[in-house]
Amino acid sequence: MVDLHPAQVLAGGRAALAPHAVRSADDYTAALLEQALDTTADRTGALVRFAGRLDPDEAAALRAALTLVERDPDPREGG
């Protein structure tokens, strides 16, 4: 099995080097994090352990992201 760079993942699961990927790198990373959380029965525990491993700048970025999501559940939509 070959791991594809996010820019190589296209609609329908086809792989190619193309200028327009279906997913951004951020969307790809978020999907990987979601998949990892899906492997545990204790999502809260996993999130707490993850947060505990962040450095102070990353923790601040996570707090800011959570604040943004509370205001606008899908910031990509610009709503």
DSSP file (Angstrom, degrees, kcal/mol; ACC not computed):
  #  RESIDUE AA STRUCTURE BP1 BP2  ACC     N-H-->O    O-->H-N    N-H-->O    O-->H-N    TCO  KAPPA ALPHA  PHI   PSI    X-CA   Y-CA   Z-CA
    1    1 A M              0   0    0      0, 0.0     2,-0.5     0, 0.0     0, 0.0   0.000 360.0 360.0 360.0 139.1    0.0    0.0    0.0
    2    2 A V        -     0   0    0      0, 0.0     2,-0.5     0, 0.0     0, 0.0  -0.890 360.0-136.3-108.1 129.6    1.3    3.5   -0.9
    3    3 A D        -     0   0    0     -2,-0.5     2,-0.4     1,-0.0     0, 0.0  -0.726  25.1-148.0 -81.3 129.1    0.7    6.5    1.3
    4    4 A L        -     0   0    0     -2,-0.5     5,-0.1     2,-0.0    11,-0.0  -0.779  13.9-117.5-100.9 142.0   -0.3    9.4   -0.8
    5    5 A H    >   -     0   0    0     -2,-0.4     3,-3.1     1,-0.1     4,-0.4  -0.476  37.0-109.2 -65.5 145.7    0.5   13.0   -0.1
    6    6 A P  G >  S+     0   0    0      0, 0.0     3,-1.4     0, 0.0    17,-0.4   0.825 119.7  60.3 -50.6 -33.9   -2.7   15.0    0.4
    7    7 A A  G 3  S+     0   0    0      1,-0.3    11,-0.6    14,-0.1     9,-0.1   0.610 101.3  56.0 -71.4  -8.8   -2.2   16.7   -3.0
    8    8 A Q  G <  S+     0   0    0     -3,-3.1     8,-1.1     9,-0.1     2,-0.7   0.456  83.6  95.2-100.4  -1.9   -2.3   13.3   -4.6
    9    9 A V  B <   +A   15   0A   0     -3,-1.4    13,-1.2    -4,-0.4    14,-0.6  -0.811  55.9 175.4 -95.0 115.2   -5.7   12.3   -3.3
   10   10 A L    >   -     0   0    0      4,-2.1     3,-1.7    -2,-0.7     4,-0.2  -0.628  40.0 -64.4-114.7 171.4   -8.4   13.1   -5.8
   11   11 A A  G >  S+     0   0    0      1,-0.3     3,-0.9    -2,-0.2    -1,-0.2  -0.221 121.3  24.3 -52.9 140.9  -12.1   12.5   -6.1
   12   12 A G  G 3  S-     0   0    0      1,-0.2    -1,-0.3    -3,-0.1     3,-0.1   0.560 126.1 -80.6  78.1   8.5  -13.1    8.9   -6.3
   13   13 A G  G <  S+     0   0    0     -3,-1.7    -1,-0.2     1,-0.2    -2,-0.2   0.551  85.6 148.4  76.7   6.6   -9.9    7.8   -4.6
   14   14 A R    <   -     0   0    0     -3,-0.9    -4,-2.1    -4,-0.2     2,-0.5  -0.440  39.4-138.9 -73.1 149.2   -7.8    8.1   -7.7
   15   15 A A  B     +A    9   0A   0     -6,-0.2     2,-0.3    -2,-0.1    -6,-0.2  -0.928  39.4 131.8-112.4 133.1   -4.1    9.1   -7.3
   16   16 A A        -     0   0    0     -8,-1.1     2,-0.9    -2,-0.5    -2,-0.0  -0.967  60.1-101.2-166.6 158.8   -2.4   11.5   -9.6
   17   17 A L        +     0   0    0     -2,-0.3    -9,-0.1     4,-0.0    -2,-0.0  -0.822  59.1 157.4 -88.5 110.1   -0.2   14.5   -9.5
   18   18 A A        -     0   0    0     -2,-0.9     3,-0.1   -11,-0.6    -2,-0.1  -0.951  51.5-127.2-136.0 151.9   -2.7   17.3  -10.2
   19   19 A P  S    S+     0   0    0      0, 0.0     2,-0.6     0, 0.0    -1,-0.1   0.716  99.5  54.5 -71.8 -19.2   -2.8   21.0   -9.5
   20   20 A H        -     0   0    0    -13,-0.0     2,-0.2    -3,-0.0     3,-0.0  -0.878  69.9-170.7-123.2 100.8   -6.2   20.8   -7.8
   21   21 A A        -     0   0    0     -2,-0.6   -11,-0.2     1,-0.1   -14,-0.1  -0.546  25.9-133.8 -83.2 153.3   -6.6   18.4   -5.0
   22   22 A V  S    S+     0   0    0    -13,-1.2     2,-0.4   -16,-0.2   -12,-0.1   0.867  90.8  44.8 -72.7 -36.8  -10.0   17.7   -3.5
   23   23 A R  S    S-     0   0    0    -14,-0.6     2,-0.2   -17,-0.4   -14,-0.1  -0.840  77.8-133.5-111.4 144.7   -8.7   18.0    0.1
   24   24 A S     >  -     0   0    0     -2,-0.4     4,-2.4     1,-0.1     5,-0.2  -0.484  33.9-107.7 -81.4 164.8   -6.4   20.6    1.6
   25   25 A A  H  > S+     0   0    0      1,-0.2     4,-2.4     2,-0.2     5,-0.2   0.870 122.5  54.1 -60.3 -36.1   -3.5   19.5    3.8
   26   26 A D  H  > S+     0   0    0      2,-0.2     4,-2.5     1,-0.2    -1,-0.2   0.916 108.5  47.5 -65.3 -42.8   -5.5   20.8    6.8
   27   27 A D  H  > S+     0   0    0      2,-0.2     4,-2.2     1,-0.2    -2,-0.2   0.900 111.9  51.1 -63.8 -40.1   -8.5   18.7    5.9
   28   28 A Y  H  X S+     0   0    0     -4,-2.4     4,-1.9     2,-0.2    -2,-0.2   0.927 111.8  46.2 -62.3 -46.4   -6.4   15.6    5.4
   29   29 A T  H  X S+     0   0    0     -4,-2.4     4,-2.3     1,-0.2    -2,-0.2   0.908 111.1  52.3 -64.6 -42.5   -4.7   16.0    8.8
   30   30 A A  H  X S+     0   0    0     -4,-2.5     4,-2.3     1,-0.2    -1,-0.2   0.894 108.4  51.6 -60.7 -39.9   -8.1   16.6   10.5
   31   31 A A  H  X S+     0   0    0     -4,-2.2     4,-2.4     2,-0.2    -1,-0.2   0.887 108.7  51.0 -64.6 -38.9   -9.4   13.4    8.9
   32   32 A L  H  X S+     0   0    0     -4,-1.9     4,-2.3     2,-0.2    -2,-0.2   0.912 110.1  49.3 -64.4 -41.9   -6.4   11.5   10.2
   33   33 A L  H  X S+     0   0    0     -4,-2.3     4,-2.2     2,-0.2    -2,-0.2   0.907 111.1  50.1 -62.6 -41.4   -7.0   12.9   13.7
   34   34 A E  H  X S+     0   0    0     -4,-2.3     4,-1.7     2,-0.2    -2,-0.2   0.907 109.4  51.0 -63.6 -41.9  -10.7   11.9   13.5
   35   35 A Q  H  < S+     0   0    0     -4,-2.4     4,-0.5     1,-0.2    -1,-0.2   0.909 108.9  51.7 -61.4 -41.9   -9.7    8.4   12.4
   36   36 A A  H >< S+     0   0    0     -4,-2.3     3,-1.3     1,-0.2    -1,-0.2   0.914 109.5  49.5 -62.2 -42.3   -7.3    8.0   15.3
   37   37 A L  H >< S+     0   0    0     -4,-2.2     3,-1.5     1,-0.3    -1,-0.2   0.817 101.7  63.8 -66.2 -29.6  -10.1    9.1   17.7
   38   38 A D  T 3< S+     0   0    0     -4,-1.7    -1,-0.3     1,-0.3    -2,-0.2   0.650  92.1  66.1 -68.0 -13.7  -12.4    6.6   16.2
   39   39 A T  T <  S+     0   0    0     -3,-1.3     2,-0.4    -4,-0.5    -1,-0.3   0.499  95.3  66.6 -87.4  -2.7  -10.1    3.8   17.4
   40   40 A T    <   -     0   0    0     -3,-1.5     3,-0.2    -4,-0.2     0, 0.0  -0.898  64.0-150.1-121.2 148.5  -10.8    4.4   21.1
   41   41 A A  S    S+     0   0    0     -2,-0.4     2,-0.6     1,-0.2     3,-0.2   0.647  97.1  60.0 -82.4 -16.6  -13.8    4.0   23.3
   42   42 A D     >  +     0   0    0      1,-0.2     4,-2.2     2,-0.1    -1,-0.2  -0.679  58.1 162.3-114.6  76.1  -12.6    6.9   25.4
   43   43 A R  H  > S+     0   0    0     -2,-0.6     4,-2.7    -3,-0.2     5,-0.2   0.886  77.2  54.0 -61.4 -39.7  -12.3    9.9   23.1
   44   44 A T  H  > S+     0   0    0      1,-0.2     4,-2.6     2,-0.2    -1,-0.2   0.935 108.6  48.6 -61.4 -46.0  -12.2   12.3   26.0
   45   45 A G  H  > S+     0   0    0      1,-0.2     4,-2.4     2,-0.2    -1,-0.2   0.910 112.0  49.0 -60.1 -42.7   -9.3   10.5   27.5
   46   46 A A  H  X S+     0   0    0     -4,-2.2     4,-2.5     1,-0.2    -1,-0.2   0.908 111.7  49.1 -64.5 -41.4   -7.4   10.5   24.2
   47   47 A L  H  X S+     0   0    0     -4,-2.7     4,-3.0     2,-0.2    -2,-0.2   0.898 110.3  51.0 -65.0 -40.1   -8.0   14.2   23.7
   48   48 A V  H  X S+     0   0    0     -4,-2.6     4,-2.0     2,-0.2    -2,-0.2   0.923 112.2  46.7 -63.0 -43.6   -6.8   15.0   27.2
   49   49 A R  H  X S+     0   0    0     -4,-2.4     4,-0.6     2,-0.2    -2,-0.2   0.904 113.3  49.3 -65.5 -40.3   -3.6   13.0   26.7
   50   50 A F  H >< S+     0   0    0     -4,-2.5     3,-1.4     1,-0.2     4,-0.4   0.951 111.2  48.8 -61.3 -49.6   -3.1   14.6   23.3
   51   51 A A  H >< S+     0   0    0     -4,-3.0     3,-1.2     1,-0.3    -1,-0.2   0.857 105.4  59.1 -60.3 -35.5   -3.6   18.1   24.8
   52   52 A G  H 3< S+     0   0    0     -4,-2.0    -1,-0.3     1,-0.2    -2,-0.2   0.680 102.3  54.3 -67.8 -16.9   -1.2   17.3   27.5
   53   53 A R  T << S+     0   0    0     -3,-1.4    -1,-0.2    -4,-0.6    -2,-0.2   0.502  86.8 104.0 -93.8  -5.9    1.5   16.7   25.0
   54   54 A L  S <  S-     0   0    0     -3,-1.2    -3,-0.0    -4,-0.4    -4,-0.0  -0.467  71.7-124.4 -77.0 146.4    1.1   20.1   23.3
   55   55 A D     >  -     0   0    0     -2,-0.1     4,-2.7     1,-0.1     3,-0.3  -0.433  38.6 -94.8 -79.6 168.4    3.7   22.8   23.8
   56   56 A P  H  > S+     0   0    0      0, 0.0     4,-2.1     0, 0.0     5,-0.1   0.847 125.4  49.7 -56.0 -38.3    2.3   26.1   25.1
   57   57 A D  H  > S+     0   0    0      2,-0.2     4,-2.1     1,-0.2     5,-0.1   0.904 112.4  47.2 -68.0 -40.0    2.0   27.7   21.6
   58   58 A E  H  > S+     0   0    0     -3,-0.3     4,-2.4     2,-0.2    -1,-0.2   0.896 110.9  52.2 -66.7 -39.4    0.2   24.6   20.2
   59   59 A A  H  X S+     0   0    0     -4,-2.7     4,-2.4     2,-0.2    -2,-0.2   0.905 109.8  49.2 -62.6 -41.1   -2.1   24.6   23.2
   60   60 A A  H  X S+     0   0    0     -4,-2.1     4,-2.4    -5,-0.2    -1,-0.2   0.898 110.5  50.7 -64.6 -40.0   -2.9   28.3   22.6
   61   61 A A  H  X S+     0   0    0     -4,-2.1     4,-2.3     2,-0.2    -2,-0.2   0.891 110.2  50.1 -64.9 -38.9   -3.6   27.5   18.9
   62   62 A L  H  X S+     0   0    0     -4,-2.4     4,-2.6     2,-0.2    -2,-0.2   0.917 110.0  50.1 -65.5 -42.8   -5.9   24.7   19.9
   63   63 A R  H  X S+     0   0    0     -4,-2.4     4,-2.2     1,-0.2    -2,-0.2   0.928 111.6  48.6 -59.4 -44.7   -7.8   27.0   22.3
   64   64 A A  H  X S+     0   0    0     -4,-2.4     4,-2.2     1,-0.2    -1,-0.2   0.898 110.8  51.0 -62.9 -40.5   -8.1   29.6   19.5
   65   65 A A  H  X S+     0   0    0     -4,-2.3     4,-2.4     1,-0.2    -1,-0.2   0.917 109.3  50.1 -63.6 -43.2   -9.4   27.0   17.1
   66   66 A L  H  X S+     0   0    0     -4,-2.6     4,-2.1     1,-0.2    -1,-0.2   0.886 109.5  51.6 -63.1 -38.5  -12.0   25.8   19.6
   67   67 A T  H  X S+     0   0    0     -4,-2.2     4,-1.6     2,-0.2    -1,-0.2   0.915 110.0  49.4 -62.9 -43.0  -13.2   29.4   20.1
   68   68 A L  H  X S+     0   0    0     -4,-2.2     4,-2.7     1,-0.2    -2,-0.2   0.915 110.9  49.3 -61.4 -43.5  -13.5   29.8   16.3
   69   69 A V  H  < S+     0   0    0     -4,-2.4    -1,-0.2     1,-0.2    -2,-0.2   0.851 106.8  55.7 -67.4 -34.3  -15.5   26.6   16.0
   70   70 A E  H  < S+     0   0    0     -4,-2.1    -1,-0.2     1,-0.2    -2,-0.2   0.884 114.3  40.5 -63.3 -37.0  -17.8   27.6   18.8
   71   71 A R  H  < S+     0   0    0     -4,-1.6    -2,-0.2     1,-0.3    -1,-0.2   0.871 135.9  14.6 -77.2 -38.6  -18.6   30.8   16.9
   72   72 A D     <  -     0   0    0     -4,-2.7    -1,-0.3    -5,-0.2    -2,-0.1  -0.861  66.0-158.7-142.2  99.7  -18.8   29.2   13.5
   73   73 A P  S    S+     0   0    0      0, 0.0    -4,-0.1     0, 0.0     3,-0.1   0.729  94.1  31.1 -56.0 -24.1  -19.0   25.4   13.4
   74   74 A D    > > +     0   0    0      1,-0.1     3,-2.1    -5,-0.0     5,-0.6  -0.684  67.8 177.4-133.7  82.2  -17.7   25.3    9.8
   75   75 A P  G > 5S+     0   0    0      0, 0.0     3,-1.1     0, 0.0    -1,-0.1   0.733  77.1  69.1 -60.1 -22.1  -15.3   28.2    9.3
   76   76 A R  G 3 5S+     0   0    0      1,-0.3    -2,-0.0     2,-0.1     0, 0.0   0.789  93.9  58.0 -64.8 -25.7  -14.6   27.1    5.7
   77   77 A E  G < 5S-     0   0    0     -3,-2.1    -1,-0.3    -5,-0.1     0, 0.0   0.633 103.9-132.9 -80.3 -13.5  -18.2   28.1    4.8
   78   78 A G  T < 5       0   0    0     -3,-1.1    -2,-0.1    -4,-0.4    -1,-0.0   0.713 360.0 360.0  72.4  19.5  -17.5   31.7    6.0
   79   79 A G      <       0   0    0     -5,-0.6    -1,-0.1    -7,-0.0    -3,-0.1   0.439 360.0 360.0 -87.7 360.0  -20.8   31.6    7.9
